[in-house]
Amino acid sequence: MVLTCSQCNARLQLDDAKVPAKAFTVRCPKCQASINAPPPSSNGRDAEPALPQLSDPSEAPLAANSFAKPETASRFSVATEKPESATLADSAAGLSDIAKLLAEALRHTDSRPSTGRNRPAWDRRKALVCSSPAYRETIAESLAKHGYDVFIAENMAQGLGRMREERMDVIVLDANFDPVEQGFAFITREVRLLRPSERRRLFLVNLTSGVRTMDLHAAFLQNVNLVVNSSDIEQLPEALDISIRHYNELYKPLYNALDIAPI
């Protein structure tokens, strides 16, 4: 038997075997209001289905796809078409780069005491772009051309999913990112919830108007590492490289003590 509370619209499922044959009153477990129940129908069943309906959507049972993998920001790749001769030249250059990496690895195996670990050339900085569509492609393409491993978040869920899936080195956050779902506020909150050791390994860039690019005072007030004016999008990679270099110099003693690579 199913009863509906007139106060909070909660629906209660009662065992038909325990329902009395005459009218009775029960108390709603949600709002404590009294529910007057009529005598049960002659066929022993209610006309309404026995599925419970909750007034609070947050109390609904988990759907079958609740444990599906959340969506994450996709990796950005620069699509370019090259002639065959250029492809062969790139292959040769790639072999040369591999030789340089091997030489670098052998150099770091030297028995001399280390004064600090360098970031390997193959370990590219990971950059997450959380921007409005007006700047998204421009920022991603410019960072990719400067050697960053770029991920693009089209909405708040993708940005949070990528941040929680793997550690980012750089996050470029636009003040107008996903305004419907308050993307700017949620990404900022996620960064502020990081432990101090994790926050020191993340370089946060705010893209906004009304500030001067690389204004240290504005960056301090916004609790970020770098501020970039929206009109200076083209200079973002250069400003980012300079700021990260200064940041790594500041934390160099800590990096040496912990024997970790800089950002």
Phi and psi in degrees as a GROMACS rama.xvg file:
@    title "Ramachandran Plot"
@    xaxis  label "Phi"
@    yaxis  label "Psi"
@TYPE xy
-115.028  128.355  VAL-2
-118.09  143.924  LEU-3
-115.602  126.032  THR-4
-73.4347  130.743  CYS-5
-75.7408  -13.7293  SER-6
-91.7675  -51.1567  GLN-7
-113.589  1.3355  CYS-8
64.4986  16.3213  ASN-9
-71.9107  142.553  ALA-10
-109.086  129.528  ARG-11
-110.11  135.478  LEU-12
-100.676  119.381  GLN-13
-111.46  146.144  LEU-14
-72.0158  122.401  ASP-15
-60.4448  -29.5329  ASP-16
-70.0128  -21.9445  ALA-17
-104.457  1.70378  LYS-18
-78.6965  127.533  VAL-19
-66.3567  159.716  PRO-20
-77.5424  -12.0453  ALA-21
-116.633  176.469  LYS-22
-62.5253  146.099  ALA-23
-149.725  171.983  PHE-24
-127.761  135.925  THR-25
-127.145  161.76  VAL-26
-104.001  131.643  ARG-27
-67.5556  127.245  CYS-28
-71.801  -13.6881  PRO-29
-88.0804  -55.6008  LYS-30
-110.3  0.281711  CYS-31
65.4228  17.0806  GLN-32
-80.4881  155.376  ALA-33
-84.9003  136.048  SER-34
-116.88  119.86  ILE-35
-87.8682  119.13  ASN-36
-105.029  132.661  ALA-37
-76.0774  169.514  PRO-38
-61.3806  146.005  PRO-39
-63.1307  154.809  PRO-40
-67.9438  161.442  SER-41
-67.9258  -26.615  SER-42
-86.6743  1.39337  ASN-43
80.4614  6.19729  GLY-44
-132.314  150.962  ARG-45
-84.1037  154.265  ASP-46
-70.6638  -25.5874  ALA-47
-84.0126  153.073  GLU-48
-67.7391  157.756  PRO-49
-88.8241  10.2366  ALA-50
-76.0287  131.003  LEU-51
-72.7445  145.529  PRO-52
-124.15  121.472  GLN-53
-99.0843  139.873  LEU-54
-73.151  -27.0037  SER-55
-100.239  115.554  ASP-56
-60.4575  -25.6715  PRO-57
-68.7114  -17.1813  SER-58
-91.9051  2.48667  GLU-59
-65.9319  148.462  ALA-60
-65.6768  156.001  PRO-61
-66.5371  135.48  LEU-62
-74.8537  167.652  ALA-63
-65.52  -28.3468  ALA-64
-98.4309  17.3981  ASN-65
-66.2216  -24.6312  SER-66
-99.7663  14.2114  PHE-67
-69.9556  153.562  ALA-68
-64.3759  127.465  LYS-69
-66.7015  153.679  PRO-70
-71.4564  144.822  GLU-71
-130.903  163.233  THR-72
-64.6286  136.729  ALA-73
-85.0665  154.271  SER-74
-75.4757  137.081  ARG-75
-92.9967  137.834  PHE-76
-134.771  138.82  SER-77
-82.977  117.168  VAL-78
-87.4501  111.689  ALA-79
-134.509  143.316  THR-80
-105.379  127.636  GLU-81
-120.701  147.231  LYS-82
-67.7971  165.831  PRO-83
-61.4028  -38.7022  GLU-84
-62.6313  -38.7818  SER-85
-67.552  -35.8665  ALA-86
-63.5758  -41.935  THR-87
-64.9895  -38.4239  LEU-88
-65.4362  -39.0589  ALA-89
-65.0765  -36.9508  ASP-90
-63.6717  -42.7081  SER-91
-64.4198  -40.41  ALA-92
-65.0858  -35.9936  ALA-93
-64.0062  -40.2018  GLY-94
-63.6841  -37.2044  LEU-95
-65.4239  -39.5039  SER-96
-63.7582  -39.2076  ASP-97
-62.5058  -40.7942  ILE-98
-62.812  -39.2079  ALA-99
-65.5332  -39.1568  LYS-100
-65.1799  -40.6277  LEU-101
-64.2282  -40.9228  LEU-102
-63.8096  -38.5992  ALA-103
-64.9585  -40.5058  GLU-104
-64.7647  -41.3518  ALA-105
-65.5214  -35.0733  LEU-106
-65.4232  -34.9305  ARG-107
-77.9642  -11.3092  HIS-108
-87.8307  7.55655  THR-109
-60.6809  145.784  ASP-110
-77.3239  -4.00561  SER-111
-69.532  148.368  ARG-112
-61.6854  139.102  PRO-113
-86.0187  140.73  SER-114
-103.876  14.6489  THR-115
143.646  144.459  GLY-116
-89.9918  137.665  ARG-117
-96.8495  151.267  ASN-118
-73.4629  127.62  ARG-119
-62.2105  149.462  PRO-120
-66.0304  -29.4853  ALA-121
-78.3773  -16.5462  TRP-122
-89.712  85.529  ASP-123
-72.3718  148.229  ARG-124
-65.6524  135.331  ARG-125
-93.0921  126.964  LYS-126
-122.23  129.294  ALA-127
-106.265  122.274  LEU-128
-101.629  111.131  VAL-129
-113.112  87.8282  CYS-130
-136.015  164.172  SER-131
-70.3753  158.052  SER-132
-58.1234  -23.0356  PRO-133
-65.0648  -31.8959  ALA-134
-115.919  -7.16816  TYR-135
-58.2134  -54.8322  ARG-136
-66.4848  -38.4879  GLU-137
-63.2783  -45.0601  THR-138
-65.3093  -46.113  ILE-139
-62.2289  -43.5552  ALA-140
-66.7989  -41.6101  GLU-141
-66.3476  -39.6459  SER-142
-69.4007  -38.7137  LEU-143
-63.4671  -37.7675  ALA-144
-69.4499  -20.1622  LYS-145
-97.7253  17.3181  HIS-146
91.697  10.4788  GLY-147
-87.1626  147.585  TYR-148
-89.6038  103.153  ASP-149
-101.385  137.767  VAL-150
-122.556  138.994  PHE-151
-112.382  125.741  ILE-152
-103.42  121.4  ALA-153
-86.5945  -18.2062  GLU-154
-150.869  177.15  ASN-155
-62.3746  -41.5768  MET-156
-62.4763  -41.139  ALA-157
-67.0937  -38.0524  GLN-158
-64.1344  -47.4155  GLY-159
-65.952  -38.1239  LEU-160
-62.1069  -42.4661  GLY-161
-69.2494  -38.6592  ARG-162
-63.3614  -36.239  MET-163
-83.7986  -18.1199  ARG-164
-83.416  -38.8795  GLU-165
-152.59  157.183  GLU-166
-76.7314  130.625  ARG-167
-96.4086  146.638  MET-168
-88.6363  -36.5912  ASP-169
-135.178  137.614  VAL-170
-125.986  122.682  ILE-171
-101.41  112.791  VAL-172
-115.242  121.002  LEU-173
-89.9016  139.55  ASP-174
-63.079  -21.6893  ALA-175
-104.612  24.6819  ASN-176
-75.7157  121.23  PHE-177
42.8042  65.8114  ASP-178
-64.6147  -26.1665  PRO-179
-64.3825  -43.539  VAL-180
-98.5699  13.8025  GLU-181
55.1176  51.1145  GLN-182
-60.9739  -41.5061  GLY-183
-60.3592  -45.2248  PHE-184
-66.3032  -40.1835  ALA-185
-73.0822  -38.8566  PHE-186
-66.097  -42.5232  ILE-187
-61.2046  -41.3582  THR-188
-64.4522  -39.4784  ARG-189
-62.5887  -38.5413  GLU-190
-67.6332  -41.5824  VAL-191
-68.6975  -20.7949  ARG-192
-83.9087  -6.09137  LEU-193
-67.6684  150.136  LEU-194
-68.0684  153.815  ARG-195
-53.9678  -38.9485  PRO-196
-65.523  -33.126  SER-197
-78.178  -36.8065  GLU-198
-66.5445  -33.2614  ARG-199
-67.6437  -19.4117  ARG-200
-96.979  10.7769  ARG-201
-123.897  131.451  LEU-202
-107.969  109.985  PHE-203
-99.1722  128.024  LEU-204
-116.861  127.015  VAL-205
-100.837  125.722  ASN-206
-103.848  111.723  LEU-207
-153.64  161.942  THR-208
-94.7626  165.287  SER-209
83.15  8.03334  GLY-210
-128.556  160.266  VAL-211
-92.6453  131.881  ARG-212
-56.5432  134.139  THR-213
65.4064  27.9621  MET-214
-77.5196  110.223  ASP-215
-66.4491  -35.9894  LEU-216
-66.8032  -43.1713  HIS-217
-64.4755  -38.7499  ALA-218
-64.3238  -39.0316  ALA-219
-64.6403  -42.9415  PHE-220
-66.4461  -32.0502  LEU-221
-90.3427  0.401387  GLN-222
58.5919  43.1913  ASN-223
-127.925  174.501  VAL-224
-91.6566  -24.6819  ASN-225
-156.452  139.016  LEU-226
-115.55  138.303  VAL-227
-130.984  129.861  VAL-228
-71.1263  144.666  ASN-229
-59.9023  -27.4011  SER-230
-78.6803  -7.74213  SER-231
-108.964  31.7356  ASP-232
-58.3949  -38.6651  ILE-233
-64.2424  -26.8067  GLU-234
-92.7313  6.15207  GLN-235
-59.1532  -48.1843  LEU-236
-59.8568  -42.3995  PRO-237
-65.4368  -44.6959  GLU-238
-63.5589  -36.2471  ALA-239
-68.6322  -43.199  LEU-240
-63.695  -42.2695  ASP-241
-64.8609  -44.8039  ILE-242
-66.201  -40.4356  SER-243
-66.9121  -36.5895  ILE-244
-62.515  -44.2011  ARG-245
-65.8784  -38.2404  HIS-246
-63.7569  -42.8847  TYR-247
-67.0122  -34.9087  ASN-248
-64.8078  -38.2136  GLU-249
-63.1597  -40.9729  LEU-250
-98.1331  12.6496  TYR-251
-58.6372  -44.9067  LYS-252
-58.6248  -37.8147  PRO-253
-68.1205  -42.9362  LEU-254
-60.0222  -40.8791  TYR-255
-66.6249  -39.7271  ASN-256
-67.1552  -37.3258  ALA-257
-89.6782  -8.14589  LEU-258
56.589  52.1263  ASP-259
-123.51  154.665  ILE-260
-76.8965  150.459  ALA-261
-69.6062  171.789  PRO-262
